[in-house]
């Protein structure tokens, strides 16, 4: 079975309600059915430790110094197109 790819993007992971919701929700998805990835646009990852998700891999794109489009190339997800 092919897994559905999901990319969660959040500003940062400072302790707060939205951050906790995203982190907790990622553990609820069936790993056999979903390929879940998490990306932040600033490098503050304190919520990982506060909410007990230290082992969760996170892609960090620190955009405070301006966007760097080359940084996004490894997140490209294949699309299904019927011709």
C-alpha positions in Angstrom: 0.0 0.0 0.0 1.3 3.4 -0.9 1.5 5.8 2.1 -0.1 9.3 1.9 2.5 12.0 2.3 1.6 14.8 4.8 3.8 17.9 5.5 2.9 19.8 8.7 4.4 23.3 8.6 4.4 25.5 11.7 6.2 28.8 12.5 8.2 27.4 15.3 8.0 25.0 18.2 7.8 27.2 21.2 5.6 25.7 24.0 2.0 26.6 23.2 -1.4 25.2 22.2 -0.9 24.9 18.4 2.5 23.4 18.8 1.3 20.8 21.3 -1.6 19.9 19.0 0.6 19.4 16.0 3.1 17.3 18.0 0.5 15.1 19.6 -1.5 14.7 16.4 1.6 13.4 14.6 1.8 10.4 16.9 -1.9 9.5 16.2 -1.4 8.9 12.4 -1.0 5.3 11.3 2.7 5.1 10.1 1.8 2.3 7.7 -0.7 4.6 5.9 0.9 8.0 6.3 4.3 9.5 5.8 4.1 12.5 8.2 6.8 15.2 8.2 7.2 18.3 10.3 8.8 21.6 9.2 9.3 24.9 11.0 10.3 28.2 9.6 12.3 29.3 12.7 14.7 27.2 14.7 13.1 27.4 18.1 12.3 23.8 19.0 11.7 24.0 22.8 8.3 22.3 22.6 9.9 19.0 21.6 11.4 18.7 25.0 8.6 20.3 27.0 6.0 17.9 25.5 8.2 14.8 25.4 8.8 14.5 21.6 12.6 14.8 21.6 13.0 12.0 19.1 10.7 13.5 16.5 12.6 14.6 13.3 12.0 18.2 12.3 13.1 20.0 9.2 14.1 23.6 10.1 14.1 26.4 7.6 15.2 29.5 9.5 13.7 32.2 7.4 14.4 35.1 9.7 17.4 36.0 7.4 15.3 35.7 4.3 14.0 32.8 2.2 16.4 30.4 0.6 14.4 28.4 -2.0 17.2 25.9 -2.5 16.5 24.7 1.1 13.1 23.4 0.1 14.2 21.0 -2.7 14.4 17.9 -0.5 10.8 18.3 0.6 9.4 18.0 -2.9 6.7 15.4 -2.9 5.9 13.4 -6.1 2.5 14.0 -7.6 0.2 11.7 -9.4 -0.9 12.9 -12.8 -3.1 11.1 -15.2 -2.5 12.0 -18.8 
